[in-house]
Amino acid sequence: MENPFKFGTIVEDNYFTDRVDEVAFIRQFVNSPNHLVLISPRRFGKSSVVEKALKLSGRKHITVNLQQVTSVNDLSAKLLRAFFKIYPLERVRHLITHFRIIPTLSLNPVTGLMDVGFQPSADGTVLLEDVMNLIEEAHSENNRMIVVLDEFQEILDIAPQLDKKLRSIMQVQKHINYILLGSQESMMTEIFEKKKSPFYHFGELMRLKKLPREDFYSYLSERLARCFPDSYEALSNQILDYTDCHPYYSQQLAANVWQIGMLQPEVADPVESAIQQIVTAHSLDYERLWMNLNRTNKWILHYSAINKLQKSGYIIYTDHFEIEDPFFRQWIKEEM
C-alpha cells in the first residue's frame, strides 16, 4: 500500500490538504488584471496552493524561485527557459530577433527542453528588459500570462537596485499577472508595505495561515484509518497536538507514523516512535543549526533575538511565536 502522505515537494491531487477557500480565491483573482502577493512562513504550502489554483484556472504560467537565482543574468535565463517550456522556439523566434543581446539557445537531448545562456559580461539590465518584454509581447489583454516569482524577498540580495529595475519594467506591462510569494514575513512586509519601497502596494496582499484543525484532522484520519482502523482518531489528534497543525511537519510526521504502522505494527506508540526517528535522522543538521546560533539567540532572552531568528526562518509567528520545526524543538529539549 502506498504511503498516503507527501511532504518536501509541491503537493498535488490526493496529497493536497483542503485549502479550498484559498485555491478558489487565487483562481478567481488571476482573472482580474491585478497582481497578488502571498506571504506565509516556510513550508505552509503556499507554492502548492498557487500551483493547484493555476492548474485549475487553465491559464499559462511560469514559475521561478528566486532562492535559486544567482544574478540578474541568471534570472533572465531562468525566465526565458521557463517561457520556452510553454512556447516552442518557432512561435516566438521573431520576438527574439528584437533582443539587444542574443541568447545562446540549445536543445537538451536528455530533457527535450531548451537550454538558455548569456555571456557573463552581458548587461543584466538589458537582458532582463528584453526577456520580460518578450513575455509581455507574446500575450494580449485577453490572453495574459501568469508569472510566479517564489521567495520574492530574495530580490533584495540578488543585485543592488534590482527591485527598482524590476518594478519599472512591471509597471508598464498589461499582459502579465504577477504572483509574488515570500516566506520571510518581515522582509516581505517591508517590500510591499513600506512607502519608500518600489513595490509599495504593488498587489493584493494575502496571508496563508495554518490549516483549520478540523479540516486537517479529517484529512489525517481518513488516511490513517487504512492502517490504524482502531486508533486513527487518537493518532490524528496526537499528530496535530505535536505539530500544532503545521502543514509540512504534520504531513512528515503522519508519513512516518503510517510507515511504522505498516512495517512495525507491534509498536505501542507510533507517534512517539516516529518523532524519535525524525529527530535522530536530523540530529546532525540540528546540531549544526544550534552551533551557528549565538548564546543570546539560543536562549531567546531579548526581543531583538526573536527578530533575527524570524528572519532566519527558525521562528515563525502566527498567533504566537514558535519554533518553526517541532522536531528541532524536540532536539533542543533533549539536548538541554
Secondary structure as GFF3:
##gff-version 3
##sequence-region A 1 336
A	DSSP	three_ten_helix	13	15	.	.	.	ID=ss1
A	DSSP	alpha_helix	20	29	.	.	.	ID=ss2
A	DSSP	beta_strand	36	39	.	.	.	ID=ss3
A	DSSP	alpha_helix	46	57	.	.	.	ID=ss4
A	DSSP	beta_strand	61	65	.	.	.	ID=ss5
A	DSSP	three_ten_helix	66	68	.	.	.	ID=ss6
A	DSSP	alpha_helix	72	86	.	.	.	ID=ss7
A	DSSP	alpha_helix	89	96	.	.	.	ID=ss8
A	DSSP	beta_strand	104	107	.	.	.	ID=ss9
A	DSSP	beta_strand	114	117	.	.	.	ID=ss10
A	DSSP	alpha_helix	124	137	.	.	.	ID=ss11
A	DSSP	beta_strand	145	150	.	.	.	ID=ss12
A	DSSP	three_ten_helix	152	154	.	.	.	ID=ss13
A	DSSP	alpha_helix	155	158	.	.	.	ID=ss14
A	DSSP	alpha_helix	162	170	.	.	.	ID=ss15
A	DSSP	beta_strand	176	182	.	.	.	ID=ss16
A	DSSP	alpha_helix	185	193	.	.	.	ID=ss17
A	DSSP	beta_strand	204	207	.	.	.	ID=ss18
A	DSSP	alpha_helix	213	224	.	.	.	ID=ss19
A	DSSP	alpha_helix	232	243	.	.	.	ID=ss20
A	DSSP	alpha_helix	247	263	.	.	.	ID=ss21
A	DSSP	alpha_helix	270	281	.	.	.	ID=ss22
A	DSSP	alpha_helix	283	291	.	.	.	ID=ss23
A	DSSP	alpha_helix	295	299	.	.	.	ID=ss24
A	DSSP	alpha_helix	303	312	.	.	.	ID=ss25
A	DSSP	beta_strand	315	317	.	.	.	ID=ss26
A	DSSP	beta_strand	321	323	.	.	.	ID=ss27
A	DSSP	alpha_helix	326	335	.	.	.	ID=ss28
###
